[in-house]
Amino acid sequence: MMPWGMGFGTGAHSPNEIMLIEPAEATGAAGLADIEKAYVDFVFALSDD
């Protein structure tokens, strides 16, 4: 998989970032569904198709 996270970690990009299920609007963080979509987009971009 990927050795970094796409969660909320104050910009450190480390494997121990957290993922919020439904973040508050004021946080500006992505929710779980948005992060799942980002992983799909990332893996699709790496594919041959």
Residue pairs with C-beta under 8 A, 6 or more apart in sequence:
2 42
3 15
4 13
4 14
4 15
5 13
5 14
5 15
5 16
5 17
5 19
6 17
6 30
6 35
6 38
6 39
6 42
7 17
7 18
7 19
7 20
7 35
8 17
8 18
8 19
8 20
8 23
8 27
8 29
8 30
9 16
9 17
9 18
19 32
19 35
20 27
20 29
20 30
20 31
20 32
21 31
21 32
22 31
22 32
23 29
23 30
23 31
30 38
